[in-house]
Amino acid sequence: IMAWDDTIGEILGDLEMDEAWGEVTMAELIRHRSGLPEDRTADPALFMRIRALEGPLDRQRREVVSWVLASPPTIPRGERMAYSNFGYMIAAAMAETRTGRTWEELCRRELFEPLGMASARFGPPGTVERIDAPRGHRGKTPLPPEPWADNPALLGPAGTVSASLEDWGRFLAWHAGADGTLIAATRESLHDPGPVGNYAGGWMVLERPWGEGTVLTHSGSNGVWFANCWVAP
């Protein structure tokens, strides 16, 4: 249905955008080499604007994407890696537009269900009523897993999935090559950083003696929970 060289212009051409975005590909978005600025530190004013949006999540995402694409790139395309959560948002909007399914539906259908990740969901881990998962913390204060303790739901492509460690292990096992459920060529593409740098599709690709060669690593946080992992294929 989609290819890594599909461009923003081909799929989201109905949106008003700076013309420089037209040739940016899906691969460049997930490798953070699209020209978007680094945005690992949240902009409070933008988050307030995002939280005020209402309606179906895919429509909210298109609205945010239109805001982002209205401005020109801040870095020459493909020149260097700059981590952009909004790059994942644009990639998700492209997938939603092409398939006619929401990003959440695509995750369930193409990832969670095939890998048997029954606990995977969108939103913070655990339940309010009892301690059944580690609590997130703001400073030294533990927080219940309420929606306000997580990223806004529309930012799901940038990180709202939670799962048990067992189910997260199923996802990592596929990346390690120990599970053949999903397409191997997709895994190879996600592990390929391309011609510049060592950031691939959601992974830093490094060499470590203890891993007997190439290893994958990444960390991430929504400001309340933090996760880090290493995978040695």
C-alpha positions, 0 to 999 in steps of 0.5 A: 500500500505504501513505499518508503519513497512515497512523498508528502506531496504525493499523499498530502498534496491537498494540504496547504504547505511550503513547497519545500516539503513536497519531495520529502519521503516517508523514509526521511521522516522516520529517520529524522532527516526531513528538514524539520527542527529538533523538538524533543523539548515540548513547546508549552504554547503549542501543547495548549493549542493541541490539547484544545483540538476536538473531533476524530484523532485522524482529523486532529492530526491533519490539523497539526500537520498543516500547522507544521508544514506551513513553515519551511524546513529549518535544516537542508533536507537529508543533511543531518539528523534532527529528532522530530516528534512531528515527523512521526505525526506527518508519517502517520497522517500519510499512512492514514490518508493512503489507507483510510484507517486511523493510525490506531487501527493500523497499529492494532491490525498490522502490529499488535494482533500479528505479534500477539501483543494483547496488552498493548494500548494507547495511553499510560500503563496501569489502572487508577484503582490499583498498583498493577504497573510502575507509576510515572513520576513528575519529580518525586511525585508518583502519578496515577495513569490518568490521560492528563499524565500522558501525551495528548492522544493525537500525538500517539505516533510520537509516543502513547503506546503502552504494553506489558514487558512481555508484550514489549519483548514480543516487539523487540524479539521481532527486531532482533530477528527471533520472530518471523511474523512480520515482513523481514524486508520491513525490519531491514529497512527500519534498521537501515540508517541510509547514507548519513549518520546512524539513526534508522527507523526509530533506532540508533544503529551502533556497533558494540563488542558485547553484541557481537556486531550491530546493536539497536538502541533507543530511549524515550519519555513522555515526561512522566514515564521513561523507557530505554532498551538495547537489542542485539540481533 
